[in-house]
Amino acid sequence: MTEPVPFVIDTADNLNPQLFTPERDQVVVAVRITPVYGQVDLGLLATVVEQANANDFALAREQLFRDEWLLCVFEAFDED
């Protein structure tokens, strides 16, 4: 079995909180939003956004990809 790619999140178990580190200014991840064909589940997306916010990152942009993934760009909060 292969290791999960850290920037592709298809389950809450694949969410690595260390993605959002102070050394980064920006993090791009793909979050699965339709685990079952045709049914949108935003629970995983909410978990990812909450984890990012807890680490001082905000969702800056998003783009739907192939109807089942949401590409999300998180940016670090400005200190100003």
C-alpha positions in Angstrom: 0.0 0.0 0.0 1.4 3.4 -0.9 1.6 6.3 1.5 -1.0 9.0 1.2 0.1 12.2 -0.5 0.0 15.0 2.2 -1.5 17.6 -0.1 -4.4 15.4 -1.3 -6.9 15.0 1.5 -9.7 12.4 0.9 -10.4 11.5 4.5 -9.9 13.1 7.9 -7.3 10.5 8.7 -5.2 11.9 5.8 -5.2 15.4 7.2 -1.7 16.1 8.5 -1.8 19.2 10.8 1.9 19.8 10.0 0.9 21.0 6.5 0.2 24.4 8.0 3.5 25.4 9.5 4.8 28.9 10.3 7.6 28.5 7.7 5.1 28.5 4.9 3.3 31.5 3.5 0.9 29.5 1.4 -0.4 25.9 1.2 -2.3 24.4 -1.7 -4.4 21.2 -1.0 -7.0 19.1 -2.8 -9.9 18.2 -0.6 -12.4 15.5 -1.7 -15.9 16.9 -1.5 -17.9 14.0 -3.0 -16.9 10.8 -1.4 -20.1 9.2 -2.8 -20.9 10.0 -6.4 -23.3 12.9 -6.7 -23.5 13.6 -2.9 -21.6 16.7 -1.7 -20.1 16.3 1.8 -18.5 19.5 3.1 -17.6 18.0 6.5 -14.1 17.2 5.4 -13.6 20.6 3.9 -14.8 22.2 7.2 -12.3 20.1 9.1 -9.5 21.2 6.8 -10.5 24.9 7.1 -10.7 24.6 10.9 -7.2 23.0 11.1 -5.8 25.8 8.8 -7.4 28.5 10.9 -6.1 27.0 14.1 -2.6 27.3 12.6 -3.1 31.0 11.4 -4.0 30.2 7.8 -7.0 31.5 5.9 -8.8 30.1 2.9 -7.9 32.6 0.1 -9.1 30.8 -3.1 -10.7 27.6 -4.2 -11.5 26.0 -7.5 -13.6 22.9 -8.3 -11.7 20.1 -10.0 -13.4 17.2 -11.7 -16.7 17.6 -9.7 -15.2 15.7 -6.7 -12.2 17.7 -5.6 -11.9 21.3 -4.4 -8.4 22.8 -4.8 -7.9 25.2 -1.9 -5.2 27.8 -1.5 -4.6 28.8 2.2 -2.5 31.8 3.0 -0.8 32.7 6.3 -2.4 35.5 8.3 -0.6 38.8 8.0 1.1 39.9 11.2 0.3 43.5 10.5 
